[in-house]
């Protein structure tokens, strides 16, 4: 049998869990922002084309 030790896990590591969630959220927001940027919106590797969406109109000054 395994012995049970009262080792705290959540109490000392909660800042790392929160930091990991914040980094995950920020990377997701950045990724979505880049997918909709004018430079990459009509790239054939964009996931929109897998859904069958047409090319997007891009304003050029």
mmCIF file of the N, C-alpha and C atoms, coordinates in Angstrom:
data_MODEL
# 
_entry.id   MODEL 
# 
loop_
_atom_site.group_PDB 
_atom_site.id 
_atom_site.type_symbol 
_atom_site.label_atom_id 
_atom_site.label_alt_id 
_atom_site.label_comp_id 
_atom_site.label_asym_id 
_atom_site.label_entity_id 
_atom_site.label_seq_id 
_atom_site.pdbx_PDB_ins_code 
_atom_site.Cartn_x 
_atom_site.Cartn_y 
_atom_site.Cartn_z 
_atom_site.occupancy 
_atom_site.B_iso_or_equiv 
_atom_site.pdbx_formal_charge 
_atom_site.auth_seq_id 
_atom_site.auth_comp_id 
_atom_site.auth_asym_id 
_atom_site.auth_atom_id 
_atom_site.pdbx_PDB_model_num 
ATOM 1   N N  . UNK A 1 1  ? 0.833   -1.191 0.000   1.00 0.00 ? 1  UNK A N  1 
ATOM 2   C CA . UNK A 1 1  ? 0.000   0.000  0.000   1.00 0.00 ? 1  UNK A CA 1 
ATOM 3   C C  . UNK A 1 1  ? 0.882   1.261  0.000   1.00 0.00 ? 1  UNK A C  1 
ATOM 4   N N  . UNK A 1 2  ? 0.320   2.289  -0.567  1.00 0.00 ? 2  UNK A N  1 
ATOM 5   C CA . UNK A 1 2  ? 1.011   3.572  -0.568  1.00 0.00 ? 2  UNK A CA 1 
ATOM 6   C C  . UNK A 1 2  ? 0.651   4.366  0.673   1.00 0.00 ? 2  UNK A C  1 
ATOM 7   N N  . UNK A 1 3  ? 1.634   5.025  1.235   1.00 0.00 ? 3  UNK A N  1 
ATOM 8   C CA . UNK A 1 3  ? 1.373   5.883  2.386   1.00 0.00 ? 3  UNK A CA 1 
ATOM 9   C C  . UNK A 1 3  ? 0.867   7.234  1.888   1.00 0.00 ? 3  UNK A C  1 
ATOM 10  N N  . UNK A 1 4  ? -0.026  7.796  2.646   1.00 0.00 ? 4  UNK A N  1 
ATOM 11  C CA . UNK A 1 4  ? -0.538  9.126  2.312   1.00 0.00 ? 4  UNK A CA 1 
ATOM 12  C C  . UNK A 1 4  ? 0.172   10.159 3.166   1.00 0.00 ? 4  UNK A C  1 
ATOM 13  N N  . UNK A 1 5  ? 0.749   11.145 2.509   1.00 0.00 ? 5  UNK A N  1 
ATOM 14  C CA . UNK A 1 5  ? 1.432   12.212 3.217   1.00 0.00 ? 5  UNK A CA 1 
ATOM 15  C C  . UNK A 1 5  ? 0.635   13.502 3.009   1.00 0.00 ? 5  UNK A C  1 
ATOM 16  N N  . UNK A 1 6  ? 0.530   14.323 4.012   1.00 0.00 ? 6  UNK A N  1 
ATOM 17  C CA . UNK A 1 6  ? -0.220  15.574 3.866   1.00 0.00 ? 6  UNK A CA 1 
ATOM 18  C C  . UNK A 1 6  ? 0.592   16.654 3.143   1.00 0.00 ? 6  UNK A C  1 
ATOM 19  N N  . UNK A 1 7  ? 0.954   16.375 1.925   1.00 0.00 ? 7  UNK A N  1 
ATOM 20  C CA . UNK A 1 7  ? 1.760   17.310 1.141   1.00 0.00 ? 7  UNK A CA 1 
ATOM 21  C C  . UNK A 1 7  ? 0.843   18.325 0.468   1.00 0.00 ? 7  UNK A C  1 
ATOM 22  N N  . UNK A 1 8  ? 1.032   19.608 0.742   1.00 0.00 ? 8  UNK A N  1 
ATOM 23  C CA . UNK A 1 8  ? 0.188   20.613 0.082   1.00 0.00 ? 8  UNK A CA 1 
ATOM 24  C C  . UNK A 1 8  ? 0.622   20.791 -1.380  1.00 0.00 ? 8  UNK A C  1 
ATOM 25  N N  . UNK A 1 9  ? -0.329  20.759 -2.264  1.00 0.00 ? 9  UNK A N  1 
ATOM 26  C CA . UNK A 1 9  ? -0.024  20.947 -3.677  1.00 0.00 ? 9  UNK A CA 1 
ATOM 27  C C  . UNK A 1 9  ? -0.654  22.237 -4.190  1.00 0.00 ? 9  UNK A C  1 
ATOM 28  N N  . UNK A 1 10 ? -1.920  22.425 -3.927  1.00 0.00 ? 10 UNK A N  1 
ATOM 29  C CA . UNK A 1 10 ? -2.595  23.606 -4.447  1.00 0.00 ? 10 UNK A CA 1 
ATOM 30  C C  . UNK A 1 10 ? -2.153  24.893 -3.749  1.00 0.00 ? 10 UNK A C  1 
ATOM 31  N N  . UNK A 1 11 ? -1.923  24.824 -2.468  1.00 0.00 ? 11 UNK A N  1 
ATOM 32  C CA . UNK A 1 11 ? -1.595  26.029 -1.705  1.00 0.00 ? 11 UNK A CA 1 
ATOM 33  C C  . UNK A 1 11 ? -0.308  26.709 -2.179  1.00 0.00 ? 11 UNK A C  1 
ATOM 34  N N  . UNK A 1 12 ? 0.814   26.018 -2.328  1.00 0.00 ? 12 UNK A N  1 
ATOM 35  C CA . UNK A 1 12 ? 2.021   26.738 -2.755  1.00 0.00 ? 12 UNK A CA 1 
ATOM 36  C C  . UNK A 1 12 ? 2.117   26.969 -4.267  1.00 0.00 ? 12 UNK A C  1 
ATOM 37  N N  . UNK A 1 13 ? 1.350   26.208 -5.064  1.00 0.00 ? 13 UNK A N  1 
ATOM 38  C CA . UNK A 1 13 ? 1.507   26.300 -6.515  1.00 0.00 ? 13 UNK A CA 1 
ATOM 39  C C  . UNK A 1 13 ? 0.402   27.085 -7.210  1.00 0.00 ? 13 UNK A C  1 
ATOM 40  N N  . UNK A 1 14 ? -0.555  27.668 -6.472  1.00 0.00 ? 14 UNK A N  1 
ATOM 41  C CA . UNK A 1 14 ? -1.650  28.349 -7.140  1.00 0.00 ? 14 UNK A CA 1 
ATOM 42  C C  . UNK A 1 14 ? -1.177  29.519 -8.009  1.00 0.00 ? 14 UNK A C  1 
ATOM 43  N N  . UNK A 1 15 ? -0.125  30.271 -7.660  1.00 0.00 ? 15 UNK A N  1 
ATOM 44  C CA . UNK A 1 15 ? 0.302   31.345 -8.568  1.00 0.00 ? 15 UNK A CA 1 
ATOM 45  C C  . UNK A 1 15 ? 0.774   30.818 -9.931  1.00 0.00 ? 15 UNK A C  1 
ATOM 46  N N  . UNK A 1 16 ? 1.380   29.638 -9.934  1.00 0.00 ? 16 UNK A N  1 
ATOM 47  C CA . UNK A 1 16 ? 1.849   29.068 -11.196 1.00 0.00 ? 16 UNK A CA 1 
ATOM 48  C C  . UNK A 1 16 ? 0.679   28.604 -12.059 1.00 0.00 ? 16 UNK A C  1 
ATOM 49  N N  . UNK A 1 17 ? -0.352  28.053 -11.421 1.00 0.00 ? 17 UNK A N  1 
ATOM 50  C CA . UNK A 1 17 ? -1.549  27.645 -12.161 1.00 0.00 ? 17 UNK A CA 1 
ATOM 51  C C  . UNK A 1 17 ? -2.246  28.865 -12.762 1.00 0.00 ? 17 UNK A C  1 
ATOM 52  N N  . UNK A 1 18 ? -2.375  29.928 -11.984 1.00 0.00 ? 18 UNK A N  1 
ATOM 53  C CA . UNK A 1 18 ? -3.011  31.155 -12.480 1.00 0.00 ? 18 UNK A CA 1 
ATOM 54  C C  . UNK A 1 18 ? -2.166  31.769 -13.597 1.00 0.00 ? 18 UNK A C  1 
ATOM 55  N N  . UNK A 1 19 ? -0.862  31.803 -13.419 1.00 0.00 ? 19 UNK A N  1 
ATOM 56  C CA . UNK A 1 19 ? 0.019   32.336 -14.459 1.00 0.00 ? 19 UNK A CA 1 
ATOM 57  C C  . UNK A 1 19 ? -0.071  31.531 -15.744 1.00 0.00 ? 19 UNK A C  1 
ATOM 58  N N  . UNK A 1 20 ? -0.156  30.206 -15.619 1.00 0.00 ? 20 UNK A N  1 
ATOM 59  C CA . UNK A 1 20 ? -0.303  29.362 -16.806 1.00 0.00 ? 20 UNK A CA 1 
ATOM 60  C C  . UNK A 1 20 ? -1.602  29.641 -17.544 1.00 0.00 ? 20 UNK A C  1 
ATOM 61  N N  . UNK A 1 21 ? -2.680  29.843 -16.801 1.00 0.00 ? 21 UNK A N  1 
ATOM 62  C CA . UNK A 1 21 ? -3.961  30.176 -17.448 1.00 0.00 ? 21 UNK A CA 1 
ATOM 63  C C  . UNK A 1 21 ? -3.903  31.529 -18.148 1.00 0.00 ? 21 UNK A C  1 
ATOM 64  N N  . UNK A 1 22 ? -3.242  32.495 -17.535 1.00 0.00 ? 22 UNK A N  1 
ATOM 65  C CA . UNK A 1 22 ? -3.136  33.824 -18.148 1.00 0.00 ? 22 UNK A CA 1 
ATOM 66  C C  . UNK A 1 22 ? -2.297  33.758 -19.426 1.00 0.00 ? 22 UNK A C  1 
ATOM 67  N N  . UNK A 1 23 ? -1.209  33.017 -19.409 1.00 0.00 ? 23 UNK A N  1 
ATOM 68  C CA . UNK A 1 23 ? -0.371  32.875 -20.610 1.00 0.00 ? 23 UNK A CA 1 
ATOM 69  C C  . UNK A 1 23 ? -1.136  32.148 -21.713 1.00 0.00 ? 23 UNK A C  1 
ATOM 70  N N  . UNK A 1 24 ? -1.876  31.101 -21.362 1.00 0.00 ? 24 UNK A N  1 
ATOM 71  C CA . UNK A 1 24 ? -2.684  30.364 -22.341 1.00 0.00 ? 24 UNK A CA 1 
ATOM 72  C C  . UNK A 1 24 ? -3.735  31.281 -22.966 1.00 0.00 ? 24 UNK A C  1 
ATOM 73  N N  . UNK A 1 25 ? -4.413  32.080 -22.142 1.00 0.00 ? 25 UNK A N  1 
ATOM 74  C CA . UNK A 1 25 ? -5.422  33.011 -22.643 1.00 0.00 ? 25 UNK A CA 1 
ATOM 75  C C  . UNK A 1 25 ? -4.783  34.065 -23.558 1.00 0.00 ? 25 UNK A C  1 
ATOM 76  N N  . UNK A 1 26 ? -3.629  34.608 -23.151 1.00 0.00 ? 26 UNK A N  1 
ATOM 77  C CA . UNK A 1 26 ? -2.955  35.623 -23.958 1.00 0.00 ? 26 UNK A CA 1 
ATOM 78  C C  . UNK A 1 26 ? -2.472  35.079 -25.293 1.00 0.00 ? 26 UNK A C  1 
ATOM 79  N N  . UNK A 1 27 ? -1.939  33.868 -25.296 1.00 0.00 ? 27 UNK A N  1 
ATOM 80  C CA . UNK A 1 27 ? -1.483  33.260 -26.552 1.00 0.00 ? 27 UNK A CA 1 
ATOM 81  C C  . UNK A 1 27 ? -2.662  32.996 -27.477 1.00 0.00 ? 27 UNK A C  1 
ATOM 82  N N  . UNK A 1 28 ? -3.793  32.608 -26.924 1.00 0.00 ? 28 UNK A N  1 
ATOM 83  C CA . UNK A 1 28 ? -4.994  32.387 -27.738 1.00 0.00 ? 28 UNK A CA 1 
ATOM 84  C C  . UNK A 1 28 ? -5.469  33.696 -28.363 1.00 0.00 ? 28 UNK A C  1 
ATOM 85  N N  . UNK A 1 29 ? -5.503  34.764 -27.584 1.00 0.00 ? 29 UNK A N  1 
ATOM 86  C CA . UNK A 1 29 ? -5.924  36.072 -28.111 1.00 0.00 ? 29 UNK A CA 1 
ATOM 87  C C  . UNK A 1 29 ? -4.970  36.555 -29.202 1.00 0.00 ? 29 UNK A C  1 
ATOM 88  N N  . UNK A 1 30 ? -3.660  36.388 -28.978 1.00 0.00 ? 30 UNK A N  1 
ATOM 89  C CA . UNK A 1 30 ? -2.668  36.816 -29.962 1.00 0.00 ? 30 UNK A CA 1 
ATOM 90  C C  . UNK A 1 30 ? -2.806  36.007 -31.246 1.00 0.00 ? 30 UNK A C  1 
ATOM 91  N N  . UNK A 1 31 ? -3.027  34.708 -31.126 1.00 0.00 ? 31 UNK A N  1 
ATOM 92  C CA . UNK A 1 31 ? -3.182  33.848 -32.292 1.00 0.00 ? 31 UNK A CA 1 
ATOM 93  C C  . UNK A 1 31 ? -4.411  34.253 -33.107 1.00 0.00 ? 31 UNK A C  1 
ATOM 94  N N  . UNK A 1 32 ? -5.517  34.501 -32.435 1.00 0.00 ? 32 UNK A N  1 
ATOM 95  C CA . UNK A 1 32 ? -6.726  34.925 -33.143 1.00 0.00 ? 32 UNK A CA 1 
ATOM 96  C C  . UNK A 1 32 ? -6.540  36.289 -33.798 1.00 0.00 ? 32 UNK A C  1 
ATOM 97  N N  . UNK A 1 33 ? -5.823  37.189 -33.138 1.00 0.00 ? 33 UNK A N  1 
ATOM 98  C CA . UNK A 1 33 ? -5.570  38.503 -33.721 1.00 0.00 ? 33 UNK A CA 1 
ATOM 99  C C  . UNK A 1 33 ? -4.724  38.387 -34.986 1.00 0.00 ? 33 UNK A C  1 
ATOM 100 N N  . UNK A 1 34 ? -3.730  37.510 -34.967 1.00 0.00 ? 34 UNK A N  1 
ATOM 101 C CA . UNK A 1 34 ? -2.888  37.342 -36.152 1.00 0.00 ? 34 UNK A CA 1 
ATOM 102 C C  . UNK A 1 34 ? -3.648  36.657 -37.292 1.00 0.00 ? 34 UNK A C  1 
ATOM 103 N N  . UNK A 1 35 ? -4.582  35.766 -36.976 1.00 0.00 ? 35 UNK A N  1 
ATOM 104 C CA . UNK A 1 35 ? -5.358  35.112 -38.026 1.00 0.00 ? 35 UNK A CA 1 
ATOM 105 C C  . UNK A 1 35 ? -6.238  36.106 -38.774 1.00 0.00 ? 35 UNK A C  1 
ATOM 106 N N  . UNK A 1 36 ? -6.646  37.165 -38.093 1.00 0.00 ? 36 UNK A N  1 
ATOM 107 C CA . UNK A 1 36 ? -7.522  38.150 -38.720 1.00 0.00 ? 36 UNK A CA 1 
ATOM 108 C C  . UNK A 1 36 ? -6.781  39.401 -39.179 1.00 0.00 ? 36 UNK A C  1 
ATOM 109 N N  . UNK A 1 37 ? -5.463  39.412 -39.086 1.00 0.00 ? 37 UNK A N  1 
ATOM 110 C CA . UNK A 1 37 ? -4.677  40.546 -39.551 1.00 0.00 ? 37 UNK A CA 1 
ATOM 111 C C  . UNK A 1 37 ? -4.672  40.577 -41.081 1.00 0.00 ? 37 UNK A C  1 
ATOM 112 N N  . UNK A 1 38 ? -4.553  41.764 -41.645 1.00 0.00 ? 38 UNK A N  1 
ATOM 113 C CA . UNK A 1 38 ? -4.588  41.922 -43.101 1.00 0.00 ? 38 UNK A CA 1 
ATOM 114 C C  . UNK A 1 38 ? -3.504  41.099 -43.799 1.00 0.00 ? 38 UNK A C  1 
ATOM 115 N N  . UNK A 1 39 ? -2.364  40.941 -43.155 1.00 0.00 ? 39 UNK A N  1 
ATOM 116 C CA . UNK A 1 39 ? -1.247  40.228 -43.774 1.00 0.00 ? 39 UNK A CA 1 
ATOM 117 C C  . UNK A 1 39 ? -1.523  38.733 -43.937 1.00 0.00 ? 39 UNK A C  1 
ATOM 118 N N  . UNK A 1 40 ? -2.301  38.162 -43.019 1.00 0.00 ? 40 UNK A N  1 
ATOM 119 C CA . UNK A 1 40 ? -2.497  36.715 -43.011 1.00 0.00 ? 40 UNK A CA 1 
ATOM 120 C C  . UNK A 1 40 ? -3.929  36.275 -43.285 1.00 0.00 ? 40 UNK A C  1 
ATOM 121 N N  . UNK A 1 41 ? -4.837  37.206 -43.542 1.00 0.00 ? 41 UNK A N  1 
ATOM 122 C CA . UNK A 1 41 ? -6.248  36.834 -43.675 1.00 0.00 ? 41 UNK A CA 1 
ATOM 123 C C  . UNK A 1 41 ? -6.509  35.985 -44.929 1.00 0.00 ? 41 UNK A C  1 
ATOM 124 N N  . UNK A 1 42 ? -5.745  36.178 -45.982 1.00 0.00 ? 42 UNK A N  1 
ATOM 125 C CA . UNK A 1 42 ? -5.948  35.405 -47.208 1.00 0.00 ? 42 UNK A CA 1 
ATOM 126 C C  . UNK A 1 42 ? -4.869  34.349 -47.436 1.00 0.00 ? 42 UNK A C  1 
ATOM 127 N N  . UNK A 1 43 ? -4.130  34.023 -46.404 1.00 0.00 ? 43 UNK A N  1 
ATOM 128 C CA . UNK A 1 43 ? -3.120  32.959 -46.487 1.00 0.00 ? 43 UNK A CA 1 
ATOM 129 C C  . UNK A 1 43 ? -3.842  31.610 -46.624 1.00 0.00 ? 43 UNK A C  1 
ATOM 130 N N  . UNK A 1 44 ? -3.450  30.773 -47.566 1.00 0.00 ? 44 UNK A N  1 
ATOM 131 C CA . UNK A 1 44 ? -4.151  29.489 -47.754 1.00 0.00 ? 44 UNK A CA 1 
ATOM 132 C C  . UNK A 1 44 ? -4.053  28.553 -46.557 1.00 0.00 ? 44 UNK A C  1 
ATOM 133 N N  . UNK A 1 45 ? -3.123  28.794 -45.632 1.00 0.00 ? 45 UNK A N  1 
ATOM 134 C CA . UNK A 1 45 ? -3.017  27.948 -44.432 1.00 0.00 ? 45 UNK A CA 1 
ATOM 135 C C  . UNK A 1 45 ? -3.962  28.397 -43.325 1.00 0.00 ? 45 UNK A C  1 
ATOM 136 N N  . UNK A 1 46 ? -4.678  29.503 -43.540 1.00 0.00 ? 46 UNK A N  1 
ATOM 137 C CA . UNK A 1 46 ? -5.616  30.019 -42.544 1.00 0.00 ? 46 UNK A CA 1 
ATOM 138 C C  . UNK A 1 46 ? -6.759  29.023 -42.356 1.00 0.00 ? 46 UNK A C  1 
ATOM 139 N N  . UNK A 1 47 ? -7.156  28.728 -41.128 1.00 0.00 ? 47 UNK A N  1 
ATOM 140 C CA . UNK A 1 47 ? -8.219  27.737 -40.889 1.00 0.00 ? 47 UNK A CA 1 
ATOM 141 C C  . UNK A 1 47 ? -9.580  28.122 -41.467 1.00 0.00 ? 47 UNK A C  1 
ATOM 142 N N  . UNK A 1 48 ? -9.768  29.390 -41.839 1.00 0.00 ? 48 UNK A N  1 
ATOM 143 C CA . UNK A 1 48 ? -11.051 29.785 -42.439 1.00 0.00 ? 48 UNK A CA 1 
ATOM 144 C C  . UNK A 1 48 ? -11.295 29.038 -43.733 1.00 0.00 ? 48 UNK A C  1 
ATOM 145 N N  . UNK A 1 49 ? -10.255 28.756 -44.479 1.00 0.00 ? 49 UNK A N  1 
ATOM 146 C CA . UNK A 1 49 ? -10.420 28.100 -45.769 1.00 0.00 ? 49 UNK A CA 1 
ATOM 147 C C  . UNK A 1 49 ? -10.810 26.640 -45.609 1.00 0.00 ? 49 UNK A C  1 
ATOM 148 N N  . UNK A 1 50 ? -10.474 26.013 -44.505 1.00 0.00 ? 50 UNK A N  1 
ATOM 149 C CA . UNK A 1 50 ? -10.912 24.643 -44.239 1.00 0.00 ? 50 UNK A CA 1 
ATOM 150 C C  . UNK A 1 50 ? -12.421 24.600 -44.014 1.00 0.00 ? 50 UNK A C  1 
ATOM 151 N N  . UNK A 1 51 ? -12.982 25.719 -43.527 1.00 0.00 ? 51 UNK A N  1 
ATOM 152 C CA . UNK A 1 51 ? -14.438 25.802 -43.336 1.00 0.00 ? 51 UNK A CA 1 
ATOM 153 C C  . UNK A 1 51 ? -15.157 26.194 -44.623 1.00 0.00 ? 51 UNK A C  1 
ATOM 154 N N  . UNK A 1 52 ? -14.409 26.558 -45.664 1.00 0.00 ? 52 UNK A N  1 
ATOM 155 C CA . UNK A 1 52 ? -14.999 26.887 -46.956 1.00 0.00 ? 52 UNK A CA 1 
ATOM 156 C C  . UNK A 1 52 ? -15.354 28.353 -47.119 1.00 0.00 ? 52 UNK A C  1 
ATOM 157 N N  . UNK A 1 53 ? -14.766 29.234 -46.319 1.00 0.00 ? 53 UNK A N  1 
ATOM 158 C CA . UNK A 1 53 ? -15.053 30.657 -46.438 1.00 0.00 ? 53 UNK A CA 1 
ATOM 159 C C  . UNK A 1 53 ? -14.301 31.243 -47.635 1.00 0.00 ? 53 UNK A C  1 
ATOM 160 N N  . UNK A 1 54 ? -14.865 32.257 -48.289 1.00 0.00 ? 54 UNK A N  1 
ATOM 161 C CA . UNK A 1 54 ? -14.199 32.861 -49.453 1.00 0.00 ? 54 UNK A CA 1 
ATOM 162 C C  . UNK A 1 54 ? -13.079 33.813 -49.025 1.00 0.00 ? 54 UNK A C  1 
ATOM 163 N N  . UNK A 1 55 ? -12.370 34.343 -50.019 1.00 0.00 ? 55 UNK A N  1 
ATOM 164 C CA . UNK A 1 55 ? -11.324 35.329 -49.764 1.00 0.00 ? 55 UNK A CA 1 
ATOM 165 C C  . UNK A 1 55 ? -11.937 36.586 -49.154 1.00 0.00 ? 55 UNK A C  1 
ATOM 166 N N  . UNK A 1 56 ? -11.181 37.266 -48.305 1.00 0.00 ? 56 UNK A N  1 
ATOM 167 C CA . UNK A 1 56 ? -11.651 38.474 -47.660 1.00 0.00 ? 56 UNK A CA 1 
ATOM 168 C C  . UNK A 1 56 ? -11.119 39.683 -48.427 1.00 0.00 ? 56 UNK A C  1 
ATOM 169 N N  . UNK A 1 57 ? -11.896 40.742 -48.440 1.00 0.00 ? 57 UNK A N  1 
ATOM 170 C CA . UNK A 1 57 ? -11.484 41.995 -49.062 1.00 0.00 ? 57 UNK A CA 1 
ATOM 171 C C  . UNK A 1 57 ? -10.524 42.707 -48.116 1.00 0.00 ? 57 UNK A C  1 
ATOM 172 N N  . UNK A 1 58 ? -9.366  43.124 -48.637 1.00 0.00 ? 58 UNK A N  1 
ATOM 173 C CA . UNK A 1 58 ? -8.366  43.822 -47.835 1.00 0.00 ? 58 UNK A CA 1 
ATOM 174 C C  . UNK A 1 58 ? -8.186  45.202 -48.426 1.00 0.00 ? 58 UNK A C  1 
ATOM 175 N N  . UNK A 1 59 ? -8.332  46.222 -47.577 1.00 0.00 ? 59 UNK A N  1 
ATOM 176 C CA . UNK A 1 59 ? -8.140  47.601 -48.030 1.00 0.00 ? 59 UNK A CA 1 
ATOM 177 C C  . UNK A 1 59 ? -6.660  47.893 -48.140 1.00 0.00 ? 59 UNK A C  1 
ATOM 178 N N  . UNK A 1 60 ? -6.240  48.417 -49.295 1.00 0.00 ? 60 UNK A N  1 
ATOM 179 C CA . UNK A 1 60 ? -4.845  48.827 -49.479 1.00 0.00 ? 60 UNK A CA 1 
ATOM 180 C C  . UNK A 1 60 ? -4.849  50.319 -49.757 1.00 0.00 ? 60 UNK A C  1 
ATOM 181 N N  . UNK A 1 61 ? -4.040  51.010 -48.995 1.00 0.00 ? 61 UNK A N  1 
ATOM 182 C CA . UNK A 1 61 ? -3.985  52.487 -49.161 1.00 0.00 ? 61 UNK A CA 1 
ATOM 183 C C  . UNK A 1 61 ? -3.115  52.878 -50.303 1.00 0.00 ? 61 UNK A C  1 
# 
